[in-house]
């Protein structure tokens, strides 16, 4: 039935993300003359951190599926709760954010985010694997099963913590190397940077609230008792 399909889906997507996490950095490092990933540099790109995050999330989702089959619902509440928290506050907002921001900047001027020279390194399917397919996988996850959202305060606080941590990393890398992770940042004044980082946070909060809305629209009838308890 539906549960088996969801289980198979999670397993396939998990393997897809494991493959990408393994293949993309290796493939990038083979192109010695470009050196895009030297010094563990893949950990500075939100795109690649997102691929790792998605692999981690789908791993937890698979574990949840398997344990439900073996043990039944009661004993694995902790894993289900962790899966939901991971999806609602990080996996869904980050993948949607990467999709929206990447393609908006790319269509405006690709040199600011994914210079044309990268087409010589990464085939076109790989660009879509990193920046396009991440969205349908996340949306399908919303539609396949209900996720319990934390209180708005908790959700938005966790999202803020993630945003601050990543922003701090970007600024730290700039202070250490004098180079911005993304060319677009080098074009902005200090005020422009403040606006860019603030609007990024507001966008991620909007995405978070949008995810909550879809979840309620699709699964609200099943979640009423839980909503009242909150």
JOPE-V891080 format. One record per residue. N is the residue number from 1. RES is the residue in one small letter. SS is DSSP state (hx for helix, st for strand, lp for the rest). Layout:
N,RES,SS
N,RES,SS
//
This chain:
1,x,lp
2,x,hx
3,x,hx
4,x,hx
5,x,hx
6,x,hx
7,x,hx
8,x,hx
9,x,hx
10,x,hx
11,x,hx
12,x,hx
13,x,hx
14,x,hx
15,x,hx
16,x,hx
17,x,hx
18,x,hx
19,x,hx
20,x,hx
21,x,hx
22,x,hx
23,x,hx
24,x,hx
25,x,hx
26,x,hx
27,x,hx
28,x,hx
29,x,hx
30,x,hx
31,x,lp
32,x,lp
33,x,lp
34,x,lp
35,x,lp
36,x,lp
37,x,lp
38,x,lp
39,x,lp
40,x,lp
41,x,hx
42,x,hx
43,x,hx
44,x,hx
45,x,lp
46,x,hx
47,x,hx
48,x,hx
49,x,hx
50,x,hx
51,x,hx
52,x,hx
53,x,hx
54,x,hx
55,x,hx
56,x,hx
57,x,hx
58,x,hx
59,x,hx
60,x,hx
61,x,hx
62,x,hx
63,x,hx
64,x,hx
65,x,hx
66,x,hx
67,x,hx
68,x,hx
69,x,hx
70,x,hx
71,x,hx
72,x,lp
73,x,lp
74,x,hx
75,x,hx
76,x,hx
77,x,hx
78,x,hx
79,x,hx
80,x,hx
81,x,hx
82,x,hx
83,x,hx
84,x,hx
85,x,hx
86,x,hx
87,x,hx
88,x,hx
89,x,hx
90,x,hx
91,x,hx
92,x,hx
93,x,hx
94,x,hx
95,x,hx
96,x,hx
97,x,hx
98,x,hx
99,x,hx
100,x,hx
101,x,hx
102,x,hx
103,x,hx
104,x,hx
105,x,hx
106,x,hx
107,x,hx
108,x,hx
109,x,hx
110,x,hx
111,x,hx
112,x,hx
113,x,lp
114,x,lp
115,x,lp
116,x,lp
117,x,lp
118,x,hx
119,x,hx
120,x,hx
121,x,hx
122,x,lp
123,x,lp
124,x,hx
125,x,hx
126,x,hx
127,x,hx
128,x,hx
129,x,hx
130,x,hx
131,x,hx
132,x,lp
133,x,hx
134,x,hx
135,x,hx
136,x,hx
137,x,hx
138,x,hx
139,x,hx
140,x,hx
141,x,hx
142,x,hx
143,x,hx
144,x,hx
145,x,lp
146,x,lp
147,x,lp
148,x,lp
149,x,lp
150,x,lp
151,x,lp
152,x,hx
153,x,hx
154,x,hx
155,x,hx
156,x,hx
157,x,hx
158,x,hx
159,x,hx
160,x,hx
161,x,hx
162,x,hx
163,x,hx
164,x,hx
165,x,hx
166,x,hx
167,x,hx
168,x,hx
169,x,hx
170,x,hx
171,x,hx
172,x,hx
173,x,hx
174,x,hx
175,x,hx
176,x,hx
177,x,hx
178,x,lp
179,x,lp
180,x,lp
181,x,lp
182,x,lp
183,x,hx
184,x,hx
185,x,hx
186,x,hx
187,x,lp
188,x,lp
189,x,lp
190,x,hx
191,x,hx
192,x,hx
193,x,hx
194,x,hx
195,x,hx
196,x,hx
197,x,hx
198,x,hx
199,x,hx
200,x,hx
201,x,hx
202,x,hx
203,x,hx
204,x,hx
205,x,hx
206,x,hx
207,x,hx
208,x,hx
209,x,hx
210,x,hx
211,x,hx
212,x,hx
213,x,hx
214,x,hx
215,x,hx
216,x,hx
217,x,hx
218,x,hx
219,x,hx
220,x,hx
221,x,hx
222,x,hx
223,x,hx
224,x,hx
225,x,hx
226,x,hx
227,x,hx
228,x,hx
229,x,hx
230,x,lp
//
